[in-house]
Amino acid sequence: MPNSDDVQRVVVFQTTDAGVAAVAKSLLESEQIDYFVRGEGSLNLFGWVSGGGPNYIVGPAEFMVRESDATRAIELLAELK
């Protein structure tokens, strides 16, 4: 989704699992919540290194949403943790 510099975003979810990231994207998109994923490329590039576990080399992908959508997004993604 687009990321505008004039929009304040907050981290609402983190994951090192590319499959979980795909589900999180789908959930946010189905609710029409604008999001940005910081560090997403590290899941695809280095995900195999950790075998699906935590990737301590590059860290998790962080899902960021507008502050006004944060509560809704956290509730939506809570079951993925």
N, CA and C atoms as an extended XYZ file, in Angstrom:
243
Properties=species:S:1:pos:R:3:atomname:S:1:resname:S:1:resid:I:1 pbc="F F F"
N         0.842       -1.172        0.000 N   MET     1
C         0.000        0.000        0.000 CA  MET     1
C         0.892        1.241        0.000 C   MET     1
N         0.379        2.352       -0.451 N   PRO     2
C         1.176        3.569       -0.497 CA  PRO     2
C         1.561        4.051        0.891 C   PRO     2
N         2.723        4.646        0.965 N   ASN     3
C         3.193        5.211        2.219 CA  ASN     3
C         3.479        6.683        2.005 C   ASN     3
N         2.709        7.545        2.640 N   SER     4
C         2.877        8.978        2.490 CA  SER     4
C         3.653        9.524        3.678 C   SER     4
N         4.597       10.414        3.418 N   ASP     5
C         5.416       10.988        4.479 CA  ASP     5
C         4.619       11.841        5.455 C   ASP     5
N         3.461       12.349        5.046 N   ASP     6
C         2.684       13.222        5.918 CA  ASP     6
C         1.705       12.457        6.807 C   ASP     6
N         1.748       11.135        6.791 N   VAL     7
C         0.858       10.310        7.599 CA  VAL     7
C         1.662        9.683        8.729 C   VAL     7
N         1.195        9.860        9.968 N   GLN     8
C         1.859        9.248       11.120 CA  GLN     8
C         1.450        7.787       11.214 C   GLN     8
N         2.437        6.896       11.218 N   ARG     9
C         2.163        5.458       11.280 CA  ARG     9
C         2.755        4.860       12.553 C   ARG     9
N         2.124        3.790       13.019 N   VAL    10
C         2.590        3.096       14.206 CA  VAL    10
C         2.687        1.602       13.896 C   VAL    10
N         3.607        0.917       14.568 N   VAL    11
C         3.774       -0.519       14.390 CA  VAL    11
C         2.673       -1.229       15.169 C   VAL    11
N         1.937       -2.113       14.469 N   VAL    12
C         0.848       -2.846       15.109 CA  VAL    12
C         1.074       -4.354       15.121 C   VAL    12
N         2.063       -4.826       14.358 N   PHE    13
C         2.282       -6.268       14.261 CA  PHE    13
C         3.689       -6.522       13.748 C   PHE    13
N         4.324       -7.591       14.244 N   GLN    14
C         5.642       -7.997       13.779 CA  GLN    14
C         5.637       -9.497       13.550 C   GLN    14
N         6.353       -9.947       12.522 N   THR    15
C         6.484      -11.374       12.268 CA  THR    15
C         7.767      -11.668       11.501 C   THR    15
N         8.285      -12.858       11.709 N   THR    16
C         9.434      -13.331       10.936 CA  THR    16
C         9.003      -14.428        9.969 C   THR    16
N         7.706      -14.705        9.918 N   ASP    17
C         7.157      -15.777        9.088 CA  ASP    17
C         6.466      -15.193        7.854 C   ASP    17
N         6.972      -15.517        6.668 N   ALA    18
C         6.405      -14.971        5.431 CA  ALA    18
C         4.953      -15.396        5.234 C   ALA    18
N         4.588      -16.588        5.674 N   GLY    19
C         3.207      -17.052        5.560 CA  GLY    19
C         2.268      -16.238        6.427 C   GLY    19
N         2.683      -15.956        7.655 N   VAL    20
C         1.882      -15.137        8.567 CA  VAL    20
C         1.778      -13.715        8.018 C   VAL    20
N         2.852      -13.207        7.434 N   ALA    21
C         2.825      -11.872        6.834 CA  ALA    21
C         1.790      -11.801        5.719 C   ALA    21
N         1.703      -12.843        4.907 N   ALA    22
C         0.722      -12.871        3.819 CA  ALA    22
C        -0.706      -12.850        4.358 C   ALA    22
N        -0.951      -13.584        5.436 N   VAL    23
C        -2.286      -13.591        6.050 CA  VAL    23
C        -2.592      -12.213        6.641 C   VAL    23
N        -1.617      -11.601        7.294 N   ALA    24
C        -1.815      -10.276        7.875 CA  ALA    24
C        -2.174       -9.257        6.795 C   ALA    24
N        -1.476       -9.310        5.683 N   LYS    25
C        -1.785       -8.407        4.563 CA  LYS    25
C        -3.219       -8.608        4.098 C   LYS    25
N        -3.614       -9.868        3.935 N   SER    26
C        -4.956      -10.182        3.462 CA  SER    26
C        -6.019       -9.646        4.417 C   SER    26
N        -5.790       -9.818        5.715 N   LEU    27
C        -6.746       -9.328        6.706 CA  LEU    27
C        -6.873       -7.807        6.667 C   LEU    27
N        -5.739       -7.122        6.597 N   LEU    28
C        -5.767       -5.656        6.559 CA  LEU    28
C        -6.437       -5.154        5.284 C   LEU    28
N        -6.119       -5.788        4.171 N   GLU    29
C        -6.716       -5.380        2.898 CA  GLU    29
C        -8.223       -5.631        2.885 C   GLU    29
N        -8.668       -6.733        3.480 N   SER    30
C       -10.101       -7.034        3.497 CA  SER    30
C       -10.879       -6.001        4.306 C   SER    30
N       -10.212       -5.380        5.265 N   GLU    31
C       -10.850       -4.336        6.080 CA  GLU    31
C       -10.527       -2.933        5.560 C   GLU    31
N        -9.846       -2.876        4.433 N   GLN    32
C        -9.455       -1.619        3.787 CA  GLN    32
C        -8.640       -0.712        4.710 C   GLN    32
N        -7.705       -1.340        5.447 N   ILE    33
C        -6.797       -0.592        6.311 CA  ILE    33
C        -5.509       -0.370        5.543 C   ILE    33
N        -5.136        0.884        5.361 N   ASP    34
C        -3.905        1.248        4.671 CA  ASP    34
C        -2.723        0.844        5.553 C   ASP    34
N        -1.742        0.134        4.987 N   TYR    35
C        -0.607       -0.331        5.772 CA  TYR    35
C         0.690       -0.206        4.983 C   TYR    35
N         1.780       -0.307        5.713 N   PHE    36
C         3.124       -0.326        5.151 CA  PHE    36
C         3.885       -1.411        5.902 C   PHE    36
N         4.677       -2.214        5.201 N   VAL    37
C         5.476       -3.257        5.852 CA  VAL    37
C         6.946       -2.881        5.742 C   VAL    37
N         7.556       -2.617        6.886 N   ARG    38
C         8.986       -2.296        6.925 CA  ARG    38
C         9.748       -3.601        7.169 C   ARG    38
N        10.744       -3.865        6.334 N   GLY    39
C        11.561       -5.065        6.487 CA  GLY    39
C        10.985       -6.295        5.822 C   GLY    39
N         9.984       -6.123        4.977 N   GLU    40
C         9.345       -7.265        4.319 CA  GLU    40
C        10.310       -8.025        3.422 C   GLU    40
N        11.210       -7.331        2.752 N   GLY    41
C        12.158       -7.984        1.854 CA  GLY    41
C        13.056       -8.964        2.574 C   GLY    41
N        13.310       -8.735        3.845 N   SER    42
C        14.172       -9.651        4.605 CA  SER    42
C        13.514      -11.006        4.797 C   SER    42
N        12.174      -11.057        4.824 N   LEU    43
C        11.490      -12.347        4.960 CA  LEU    43
C        11.718      -13.200        3.725 C   LEU    43
N        11.633      -12.596        2.564 N   ASN    44
C        11.799      -13.339        1.324 CA  ASN    44
C        13.257      -13.701        1.077 C   ASN    44
N        14.164      -12.794        1.409 N   LEU    45
C        15.570      -13.005        1.125 CA  LEU    45
C        16.229      -13.949        2.116 C   LEU    45
N        15.903      -13.784        3.401 N   PHE    46
C        16.598      -14.545        4.429 CA  PHE    46
C        15.712      -15.517        5.193 C   PHE    46
N        14.449      -15.638        4.842 N   GLY    47
C        13.544      -16.505        5.578 CA  GLY    47
C        14.030      -17.933        5.677 C   GLY    47
N        14.688      -18.412        4.642 N   TRP    48
C        15.182      -19.787        4.642 CA  TRP    48
C        16.271      -20.007        5.671 C   TRP    48
N        16.978      -18.942        6.057 N   VAL    49
C        18.075      -19.063        7.013 CA  VAL    49
C        17.565      -19.548        8.362 C   VAL    49
N        16.412      -19.011        8.771 N   SER    50
C        15.921      -19.316       10.105 CA  SER    50
C        15.018      -20.539       10.136 C   SER    50
N        14.681      -21.107        8.975 N   GLY    51
C        13.820      -22.273        8.949 CA  GLY    51
C        12.435      -21.989        9.477 C   GLY    51
N        11.986      -20.760        9.348 N   GLY    52
C        10.658      -20.392        9.815 CA  GLY    52
C        10.647      -19.816       11.217 C   GLY    52
N        11.770      -19.917       11.927 N   GLY    53
C        11.847      -19.362       13.275 CA  GLY    53
C        12.288      -17.916       13.231 C   GLY    53
N        12.543      -17.340       14.385 N   PRO    54
C        12.981      -15.942       14.427 CA  PRO    54
C        14.271      -15.721       13.647 C   PRO    54
N        14.326      -14.637       12.912 N   ASN    55
C        15.510      -14.303       12.144 CA  ASN    55
C        16.238      -13.168       12.868 C   ASN    55
N        17.208      -13.509       13.697 N   TYR    56
C        17.899      -12.524       14.519 CA  TYR    56
C        18.881      -11.678       13.722 C   TYR    56
N        19.184      -12.091       12.504 N   ILE    57
C        20.126      -11.338       11.681 CA  ILE    57
C        19.490      -10.056       11.167 C   ILE    57
N        18.298      -10.138       10.632 N   VAL    58
C        17.656       -8.968       10.022 CA  VAL    58
C        16.427       -8.501       10.765 C   VAL    58
N        15.888       -9.275       11.677 N   GLY    59
C        14.733       -8.874       12.457 CA  GLY    59
C        13.421       -9.139       11.736 C   GLY    59
N        12.316       -8.810       12.402 N   PRO    60
C        10.990       -9.096       11.857 CA  PRO    60
C        10.528       -8.050       10.856 C   PRO    60
N         9.535       -8.436       10.076 N   ALA    61
C         8.816       -7.463        9.253 CA  ALA    61
C         7.839       -6.756       10.182 C   ALA    61
N         7.755       -5.447       10.073 N   GLU    62
C         6.882       -4.657       10.935 CA  GLU    62
C         5.737       -4.066       10.123 C   GLU    62
N         4.526       -4.353       10.543 N   PHE    63
C         3.339       -3.804        9.893 CA  PHE    63
C         2.993       -2.491       10.564 C   PHE    63
N         2.907       -1.459        9.746 N   MET    64
C         2.616       -0.127       10.249 CA  MET    64
C         1.322        0.381        9.613 C   MET    64
N         0.478        0.999       10.445 N   VAL    65
C        -0.781        1.570        9.963 CA  VAL    65
C        -0.907        2.996       10.493 C   VAL    65
N        -1.880        3.714        9.968 N   ARG    66
C        -2.156        5.059       10.480 CA  ARG    66
C        -2.579        4.947       11.943 C   ARG    66
N        -2.233        5.967       12.706 N   GLU    67
C        -2.605        5.970       14.123 CA  GLU    67
C        -4.106        5.774       14.307 C   GLU    67
N        -4.881        6.365       13.435 N   SER    68
C        -6.340        6.274       13.557 CA  SER    68
C        -6.868        4.858       13.314 C   SER    68
N        -6.083        3.998       12.657 N   ASP    69
C        -6.483        2.619       12.383 CA  ASP    69
C        -5.819        1.609       13.318 C   ASP    69
N        -4.969        2.072       14.211 N   ALA    70
C        -4.137        1.169       15.013 CA  ALA    70
C        -4.954        0.212       15.877 C   ALA    70
N        -5.919        0.704       16.611 N   THR    71
C        -6.702       -0.159       17.497 CA  THR    71
C        -7.409       -1.244       16.705 C   THR    71
N        -8.035       -0.867       15.623 N   ARG    72
C        -8.742       -1.824       14.778 CA  ARG    72
C        -7.784       -2.867       14.199 C   ARG    72
N        -6.628       -2.425       13.732 N   ALA    73
C        -5.645       -3.343       13.142 CA  ALA    73
C        -5.095       -4.308       14.185 C   ALA    73
N        -4.809       -3.826       15.387 N   ILE    74
C        -4.287       -4.683       16.454 CA  ILE    74
C        -5.305       -5.778       16.789 C   ILE    74
N        -6.564       -5.393       16.901 N   GLU    75
C        -7.616       -6.378       17.187 CA  GLU    75
C        -7.721       -7.401       16.071 C   GLU    75
N        -7.633       -6.945       14.848 N   LEU    76
C        -7.751       -7.820       13.679 CA  LEU    76
C        -6.611       -8.827       13.612 C   LEU    76
N        -5.408       -8.393       13.957 N   LEU    77
C        -4.220       -9.233       13.826 CA  LEU    77
C        -3.862      -10.003       15.100 C   LEU    77
N        -4.604       -9.783       16.173 N   ALA    78
C        -4.273      -10.379       17.471 CA  ALA    78
C        -4.191      -11.903       17.429 C   ALA    78
N        -5.036      -12.533       16.657 N   GLU    79
C        -5.059      -13.996       16.620 CA  GLU    79
C        -3.855      -14.590       15.877 C   GLU    79
N        -3.117      -13.777       15.147 N   LEU    80
C        -1.956      -14.266       14.412 CA  LEU    80
C        -0.723      -14.445       15.285 C   LEU    80
N        -0.732      -13.881       16.468 N   LYS    81
C         0.454      -13.933       17.346 CA  LYS    81
C         0.616      -15.279       17.983 C   LYS    81
